[in-house]
């Protein structure tokens, strides 16, 4: 992983539920494919010990359904699919995330009181 993609764990824990739901909003898939999509999106390499408990929590909350499907010449896979409630939850989280990110960005980039704006 490149240095610019080594996000602090606290950041990942805060955004991972909505990132996983976003992947599943594109259609049902299995855990390894979710992790691959997250890595391809630049979020990072999410380990199974982090991802699978999260998928279980999202299922328990009614945001996902799970179905076992036979594998092509190998073991079966557990496929996850977002529910209508999960889609509503994702929409809410995305809206809240945008507002939060804007507030944090403004706070972090604002010049201290009484100082000139030195932002480029």
Phi, psi and omega in degrees: 000137180283159185302323182288353179249012178268080183282145175299143181304325179298322179293315181298316179300327181285335186248347186298319179303313181289328178294319178294314178299323179298317177300314184287343176294339178279349179139163182297144177200176183258167188303314181299321179293325176298312180300319179297316179297321179296318178295316179297330179283352180092006181285328177128176179274107181266122182283154180302326179294343174263315187291311188292321173298323177296315177301320177297319179293320178295324176294313180300329180280355180086012182271344180223154166244159183233140178218132174277133178234143178298144178273160177276089179079005180223193180292160177293165179233149176269116179261138180250139179225136179288141178266167174303321177295321177296322178294318177297318180297316178300313180302316179296314180298320180296315178298316179293321179299316181300316179295315180297313181300321179294318179296315180295316179300315179299316181296314185287334184257354180287140177291149177301151180303135178087359179249154176293153175286113181254012179291146179280000000 
